[in-house]
Amino acid sequence: MPATYEPIATTTLSSAAANIQFSSIPATYTDLVVTLVVNTTSVDARIVRCTFNSDTGANYSATRLQGNGTAAASTRSTGQANIPLTLNATTSTTIPTFYQFNVFSYAGSTFKTVLAMGNADKNGSGVVDRTVGLWQSTAAINTLNITPSSGNFNTGTIATVYGVKSA
């Protein structure tokens, strides 16, 4: 990561887990960057999603785009209980998927914007996802929870949250 990124916390799962949570995130950075190297215990775990500060109310919205070299798809959702970081079918039980998402002005007093990307190779039949999400809260983010839509994150899944230092 660039010198302006400072690791806040990282975790490597030693056993399958239903979620990955980072708590006690300090409000001393301008933005957050989260990276994930994921595979799941279920091929049905198609969507990786996140919530902030344990808020599972209808306070999230997202616009998602996906392409695989042959076809493209997009969706828009509002009034959701989380931000889906992918559109669909980008996780695998055997091939890791890379995700990165940025949370802009996470400690500010305005709504929080998320920009996410996911890339899955799948041995030549890859998928690329992009998501723009919004958390409609003015609270500073101090807890981040990441979950698959079904199943668990597999052993060896790695997640890191970075703080972006001010310029």
N, C-alpha and C positions, 0 to 999 in steps of 0.2 A: 504494500500500500504506500501511497505517497507520504512524504514526511509530515504533511498536514493532517494525516489520519493518526489517531492515537488509539490503540486497542483499549477498550473498556473491560470486556470480558469475552471469554471463548469457552466452548464446551465441545467435547467429543463424547458421544454417547457410548457407554460401555455395555448397555443393554437397550432393547427396543423401548421407546417411550412415546406416549400419546401427545406430548407437547415439549417445546423448548421454551423456557422462560428466562428472561433477563430482568432483574429487578434492581432497585436502588441505582438507577441510571442518573448520574449527576447532571445538573443543569448548567454545566460549565463550557459547553461546546456550542457551535452555531447549528450544526446538523448532525444526524446519525447516518451511518452506512452499516448495513447488515449483510454479511455474506453467509451462504449456506451451501454445503455440498451434501446432497440428500439422496438417499434411496429409502423406500418404504417397505413395510411388511405386507402390503396388499396392492395388487395391480389396480384396485378400485380407488386408491388414494390419489385421485387425479388432481386435486387442487391443494396447494399450500396457501394458508391464509394467516392473517395476523390481526391481533387486537391490541389495544393500548390501555394501560391502567385498569385492567380487569373490566372494561366497558364492553358488554355484549348486547347493548341496546341497539336500536335501529339508527345508528349515528354514522354509518359508513356508506360511501358510494365508490364506484369504480367504473372505469372504461378500460376494456381489455382488447388487445389485438394479438392474433396468432397467425403464423405462417409456417408451412413445411416445405416450401419449394414448389409445390403443386397447387395448393389451395390456401386461401386466407379466410379468417373468420374474425368477427368482433362482437362484443356484447357490452351492454351498459346496465348497471344496476344501482339503485338508490334505496335508502332505508334498510340497509343490511346490518347484520350483527358482527361483520368482520370485513376486512379487505382481502379479497382473493388475489393472491400474487400471480396466479396463472389462469389461463382460460380453461384448459382441460388436457388430460392425457399426457402430462409431461413428467410424471414420476414413474419409476421402475423399481422392481424388487432387486434387480441385478446391475443396472447401469446408473451410476450417479448422475444427478441433475444439478447444475449450478444455478443459484439464484443470487441476485444482489438487489437490495432495495435501499433507497435513500429516503430519509424522513427529514424534510426541510423545516427549519425554525421550530424544532421539536420542543424547545423550552419557552417559546414565545406565547403571547396571549391571543393568537389568531388561530383559525382552523389549520389543521396539519395536513400537508400535502405529501404524498408518497409516490415515488417513481420506482417501479420494479421491473426487473428483467429476469427471464428464465431461459436457459438453453439446455436442451437435451439432445444428445447425439443419437442414441438408439441404433447404433451400428449402421449408419447411412440413411436412416429415415428420421432425421432430426426434426425438432420443433423449436421455434423461437417465439417467446411470449413477451409482451410489453404491457404494463398496467400503469395507469395513473389513478391513484386513489385519494380519497379525502376522508379525514376524521373530523366530524363536525363538533369539535370541542375546543374550548380555549384553555383547557388545563395543560400544564407542562407534562410531557411524557416522562414517567419515571419507571414504568414497567412495560415490557414488550413480550407478548405471548405468540408463539408460532405453532400452528397445528396443521396436520394433514386433514382432508375432508373425511377420510375414513382410514382405518388401520393405524399403524404407528410409524414413527421414524425408526429406521433400522439401526442396529449397532454400527458404530463407525461414522454416523452422520456428524458433521462438523458445523458449528455455527459460531460466528464471531460478530460482535457489535463494536464498531469504531465510533469515536467522537471526532468530528471535524473541527480543528482549531480555527479560530478567527484569523483572518489575514492580517 
